[in-house]
Amino acid sequence: MKNMKFSLYLNDYETEKLFSYLRWLFVFIASILFYVPPFSLNLSTNKAIFPYLLVTGVLYMLIAQIALLKAREDKKTLHIVLKVGILFDYIALIWLMALSDGIHSPLYPISILFVMHSTIYWRTKGALISLSAFSLSYIGMGMITENLSQFHHAFTLFFNLFFLWIIGLFGALIMLRERSHFVQKEAYHHLVHRDYLSGLFNHRSFQEKFRRKLESNNHFFLLLGDIDDFKKVNDEYGHLIGDEVIKSVGEILLALTEEYDAEPYRYGGEEFALLMPKMTEETLKQFLSDLYLRIKNVNTASISMSFGLACSNESNEPEKLISLADQRLYIAKKSGKKRVYLSSDEVFIPECERVDKKALYS
């Protein structure tokens, strides 16, 4: 059975997605307070203006949801979405409270979330700016809508602000500690699971993911390969160029596998492993052709690669499946290199290598 994992450590994208869901929840709650008895009958609300806020809020949240989907891998766009989201939350909160009994609004506790939201992305500066901005607006709201010379209005205003600052600052302190721990955790995970030279996940990560995929019973391909005659590259060009070659191959595999929804790993030394979804023979050969074409265009040094392919339906034992791919890699090497020995016992020689062979004998 698959283990369910739950964690409160969220990255910026996941955190913003959570806040986007919370906005929908608060729109729903506000609509109940404004329109559903007995809430609407016992609360002082401005029902004439609320529909404008409601429509504006719904339109913004729909746009924000679409922007979030597009911003998942684009950090620049994500930062814009985050900043606009915090500004919108501030405007919507003040507007909503102004329409629901001002400084006595039952929606006042939402201000804590606004402060937390700002703290997540702007740290201590965000906490102080958000607390100050809300406090000024809240005091201004009280001066416009209430007679602050009356004790119960003044008491409500200053008592609420006092506790907002206390809870906000302590909450910000706790959140900053948690975010710092999250960053350290991510850095540690990166060091443990990433290969610093190629930029790919390392052998340990491969073994963990490989076993999980076998346990899931979903068919996939295992492609195991290495750089042909890599020792000659080091001997002829030096180890620094050899390192650049490893880095170049890592970049090629990372870019290409994103297009085909595959996962590349540095298996060790000049060896690489790819976990690929089960695909048609035509798609597989197109992937391999694209791969060899990019390898041929590496300008650091002239290199080639050989691969052996195994399919998960050949064995559910990790060691045996890796052994099958390794044996086929060995056959590819022995039969001339620059090729792939497939699980169907067919040898795939890319077109770009065939052209070279023809030119050699012409």
N, C-alpha and C positions, 0 to 999 in steps of 0.2 A: 504494500500500500504506500502511496506517495505521501511523504511528510508535508504537513501544512506548516508554512513558516509565517510568523507574524512579527513585524518589527516596527518600532516607533521611530527608527532612524530613517528619515526620508531625505532624498536629495532635493534640489531646488524645484525640479520639474514635478516630482511627486507631491511636494508640499503645496505648490501652486494649484495642482489638480485638486488636492483636498480642499483648499480654500474656495475653488470654483464650485465644488459641490455644496459647501457650506452656504455660499451666496444663494443658491437655489432654495436651500432649506429655510433661510431667513426671509426670502421673498414669500415663501409659502406661509410661514408663521405670521408675517406682517399682514398678509391678505386675510388671514383668519381674524386677527385683531381688529382690522378695519371693517370687515363685512359680515362676520359670523357671530350671531348672538350666542351667549350673553356678553361676549367680549365687546362687540361693537356698541352695545347699549350702555355699557358701564365705563367706557373709556372716552376721553375727550379727544376726538380725532378729526382731521380735516379731510373728509371724503371727496371733496370737490377737486382737490389738488393731487391726491394720492394716485389716481390713474396715470397722471403724467410721469410720476416717479416710477410707477410699476412698468409702464411701457419702455421708458428709458433704461431701466435696470435689466429687463428681459432682453432687449436688443443688445445691450453691452455684453451681457453674459453669453449670449449666442455667439457674438463676434469673438469674445475671449476664448470660448471653447474651441472654435475653429483655429484661432491663432495658436493655442496651446498644442494642438495636434501637429501643426506645421513647425512649431518651435522646439520640438523634442530634441532634435539633434543640432539645432542652430542656436548656439549660446547667445549670440547677439540679439536675435529676435526674442529669445526667452527673457533676457534682461529687460527689454522694452515692455513685454507683456507684464512682467513683475511690477515695474514702476507704475505703469498705467493702472494696474489692478489696485495698488495701494492708494493711489490718488482717487480712483473711483470709489473705493470703500469709504474713504474719508468724506467725500461729497455726499454719497448715498446715506451714510450714517447720520450726518448732521441734518440733512433734508428729512429723513425719516423721523428723527426725534422731534424736529420742528413741527411736523404734522401730527404727532401723537403725544400731545401734552408737554412739549418742550423739556425743561429740566426735570419734570416729573415723569418722563416717558418710561414705560415698562421695558423699552428696548435699550435702555442705557447700558446694561451689562455687555452688549455687543462691543462697546468701546474697548474692552479688554482684548478682544480678538484683533481689533485694529492695531493696537499697540504691539501685540505679539507678531502680527504679520510684518510690521515695519522692522521689528527687532531682528527677525530671521534674516532679512536681506541687508540691513544697514547697521546691524549690531547696536552698540551703545548709542551711537549718533541717531539711529532710527528710533530707538526707544525714547530718547529725550525730545527729539523733534515731534514725534507723534503725540507724546503726552502734552507738550506745550501747545501744539496746533489745536488739539482737541479741547484743551482747557480754555484757550482764548475764545474758541467758537462757543463753547458751553457757557462761559461767562457772558458773552455777547447775547446769546439766546435768552439767558435769564434776565438781562437788563432790558431787552426788547419786549419780552412776553410777560414778565412778572414784576411785581413791586417788591424789590429786594429789601425794602425797609421793613417788610413784614418778616417776622422771625422764621416761620416755617419754610418760606421760600429761600431765604438766605441760608438757613441751616441745611436744607436739602442740597443746595448748590455746593457749598463748601465741604460738607460731609462727604458727598459723592466724589468730589475732586480729590479730597484727602486720601480716601481709600483707593481711588484709581491710581494715584501716584505710588502709594505703598505697594499695592498688588502688582501694578505695572512694572515697577523697578525690581521687585523680587522675582516676578515672573520672567522679566528680561534677563536677570542674572542666571536663573536656572536654565533658561533657553540657550543663552550664550555658552554655558558650560556643556550642554548637551550637543550643540552644534560643533563645538570644538572637539568633543569626543568623537563625533561623526566624521569630521575631517581626518582625525588621527586614525580612525578605524579604516577609512577609505585608503589612506596612504599606506597603512600596513598591508591591507588586502592587495594593493597594487604591487608592493614589494614582493609579497609572497607568491602571487599568481602571474605576474608579468615578467617577460624576458626583456631586460633593459635594452639589449642591442637591436633585436628585430622589431620590438614593439608588440609582439604577439603574446598570447597567453603561453605559459610554459608547460613543461612535461607534467608537472603535478596537476595543473588545471585540466590538461588533456585526460589524464587518467580518471579524474573525478567526473568530468562531463561524459566521457566515453562509457563509463559504467552506468551512469544514470540513463543514458540513451538506450543502452541494451536492456535495462530493467523496464523501460517504458514500452517495450515491444513494438516500437515504431521503426519501420525499415529505414535504413540509411546506408550511405557509402562511407567507407574508410579509405582515404587515399594517403598512402605513405610514400614519401619521396626524399631524395637528397640531391645535392649539387654534384654533378659529375666531375670527377678529378679535382676536388676542391683543394687537395694538398698541393697540386701543381699551381693553383691560383696563388696560394700563400707563398710557395717557393719562388714563383716568377715575379709576383707583384709586391709581396710583403704582407704581413699580417694586418696592417692598417687597411689596405685595399680589400683584404679578405673580410674584414669586419664591415666595410662599406657594401660588399656584395651581399652579406647576410642581411644587412639593413635594407638594401634594395629589394631583395626577395621578400622580406617581411612586408614591405610597403605594397608590393605587387599582390601578394596573397590577400592582404587586408582589404585592398580596394576591390579586387575581383570577387572575393567571396561575399562581400556586401551585396553585390549585384545578383548573386545566385543563392543568397540566404544560407551560406555555408560558414563554417567556423575554422579558422586556421590556428595552428599551434607550432611553436618551435619544439620539436621532439627532442633535440639534443645535437650539439655540434652543427654540422651542415644538413641535418635531417629535419624534415617538416612533416606535419600530419594535418589532414583536413577531414573534418566531419561534415558530410554533405547530405542534404535530403535526398531521398530516392527520386530519381528523375529518369526521363526517357533516354534511350540511347542517343537520340539526336541532340537533346539538350546537353547530355554529358560530353559528347564529342565537341559540341560548340564551346562548352566551358574549357575543355582541354586545349582546343585550338586557340582560344583567347589567352589562356595562361601561357602557352609556349610562345605566342607572338610577343607578349609583354616581356617574357624572360629574354627573348632574343634581342630586344631593344635596350637591355640594361647597358648603360654606357660606362659603368665603372670598370668592368672587365668582361671579356667574352666568356660566357658560361652557358651551360645546358643543364637540364635536370632529367632524372628518370623517376618513374613512379610505379607502384604496385597498388592495385585496387581490390578491395574485398567488400562484400555486401553483408549486412547484418543478418540476413536470412540464412547465411552459410553456417553460422554457429552463434550460440548465445553465451559462449565462454569467451571472456575478454582476451585472455592470453592466446587462445587458438585463432581468434579473428585477426589479432595483430600479427601473429605468426604467418597467416595466409597472405596478408598484405606484404609482409616483409619478404616472403619467399618469391612473390611475384615481382617485387622490386629487384630482387637478386637476378631473376630471369631477364628482366628488362635491361639490366646492366650487362649481363653476359651476352645478350643478343645484339648489342650495338649501342646501347645508351640512347639518350634523347628520345625516349619513347615511354609508353605506358602499357603495362601488362594488365589487361582487364580481367574481371572475375569470370567472364565468359571464355577465357583462354585465348582471347583475341589480342593481338598486338596493335596498339594505336600509335601510328607515326604521324605527327602533325604535318600539315601541308608545307609550312615554312621550312621544315627540316628536309622534306622530300625535294624541294626546289634546290636546296644546297647540294644534295647528293647528285642530282642531275647535272648541275653546273660543274661538279667535281669531275665527272666522267665524260663531259662533252668536249 
